[in-house]
Amino acid sequence: MGTTETTAAKKAGVQVAATPLVQATEEQLLYAKVLDTAMKIGLAGIIVVFAFYLFGVFEPKIPLADVSKYWGMKSHDYLEATNIKSGWAWTGMYRHGDFLNFFPIAFLAGITVLCYLSIVPTLFKKKDSIYGILALIEVLILVAAASGLISAGGH
């Protein structure tokens, strides 16, 4: 029943059963807390490194005047023309403002791993071994995929 219907039913003297509240589990609350905190850290990181880029604190690898030359290129051609290696090579280019922004983005992409890792001890403490093992397997799969050990698709 909606709020209006409930109010009308009460005025008519009809007994209305209270809707039970759904309670979040301990691990759901922990996951949400880690997700919220990490998301705020990642967002702050994106804002800070964008400000660094915007104000020229770090020189970009690709000068801003040249960026439009590369817009229409395929990924492989862009990497070749700019002499940039694919994969995780960007981690070595932290001195460049246009690559520094990858770090908070990668952090945001890894938040799921942090969230799963945070709930694993709680799951095992509560004797939810199956869920604990599944969470650990999820972490292993995500880390393996991010590292390039697992690949799928046509890229």
N, C-alpha and C positions, 0 to 999 in steps of 0.2 A: 504494500500500500504506500502511496505517496504521502507527503506531508499534509496536503489539503484533504485527502481522503481520510487520513488518520484523525485529523482534527474534527472532521464531520462525523466520523464514527463515534468519537468520544462524546460529542455533543448529543448524539442520539442515544447515548447510554450503552453502546456496544463495547464489549470487552475486546481490546486490541492487544495482541501478543507483541512484546518487545522484540525487535530484531536483534539477534545476538551479534556482538562485535567479534570480528575475526582478529585474533591475536597473532602477531608476528612471532616467529621463533627466535631464540637467542642468536642463532647463526644468521638469520635473515637481517636482524637488526645490526649485527656486527658487519656483515657484508655491505649494508646500506651506509653505515658510518664510514667505513674505509672508502667506499665509492665516493661519497660526498666530499670527504677531506681530500682525497687524491685528485678529484675533479677540480676542486678549487685551486690546489697547488699547480696543476697542469694549466689551468686557465690563466693564473697569475704568471706562470712561466711564458706562455704565449704572448701575453701583453708586454712583458718585460723585453723579451728578445725581439718582438716587433718594433718596440721603441728604439732598441739598439740599432736595428736595421734602418728605421726611418730617419734617425738622427746621425747615421753614419759612424756609429761608435766602432764598428768593425767593417772593414772594407769588404764588399761583396766579391765573390768569385767571378760572377758575370756582372759587368758594369750595367747599371740601370739603362743607359742609352742603348745597349746591345740586346737587351732582353727580347724586344719585339722581333729580332731576327730569328729567334729560336722557337717562337710560338707555334708555328705550323709544322714543325719537324716531328717525325716519329721519334720515339724514345731512344732507340738505338742510334739514329743519326745525330740527335741532340748530344748524347753522351760522347760520341766520337768527335763531333765538332768542338765541344768544349773541353775535351780531354778529361772527362770525369769517368771514374770507374763505377760500375753498377753494384748493386747489393749494399752492403753495410759500409762501403768506402766513405760515405758521408760523415761517419763518426770521426774521421781524421781531418775533416774540414771545419772544425768548430771555430777556427779563427776568422771565418768568412760569415758576414752577416746574413747572407742568403741561405746558408746551410745551418746556421745556429738555430734557426726556427724548427728544424727537424727534431731537435732533442725534446722539447716539451710535447710535440706531436707524438713521438715514439713513446714517451712516458704515458700519455693519455691512452695510447693503443695498448699499453701493458697493464692498465689498471685492473682488467679482469683477472690477470694472473695474481696480482696483489690481493684482490678480494677473495679469490679461492684459497690462497695460502693462509689468509687470516682466519678462515673458518675451519680449516682442517683440524687444528688442535681441539676446538669445541666439538666437532663431530666425533672424534675419537674419544674424548672425555665422556660424551653422552652415550658411548657404545654404539654409535651409528657408523660402524666400520665400513659398511658397503658404501655409504655416501662419502666417507672420508677417502676411501680408495678411489672412488669415481672423481672426486675433486682433485686428487693428486694426478690421476691419469689425464684429466682435463688440462692441468698445468703443464704436464710433460708434452702433450700434443701441441698446446699453444706455443710453448718455448721452442719445440722442434720446428714448428711451422715458421716462426719468426726468424729462426736461425738459418732457414733455408734447407734444413735436413729433409723436410717434408714439403713437397710442392704438388700443386694440382692446378688444373686449368691450362689454358693455352698461352700463358705468358712466359 
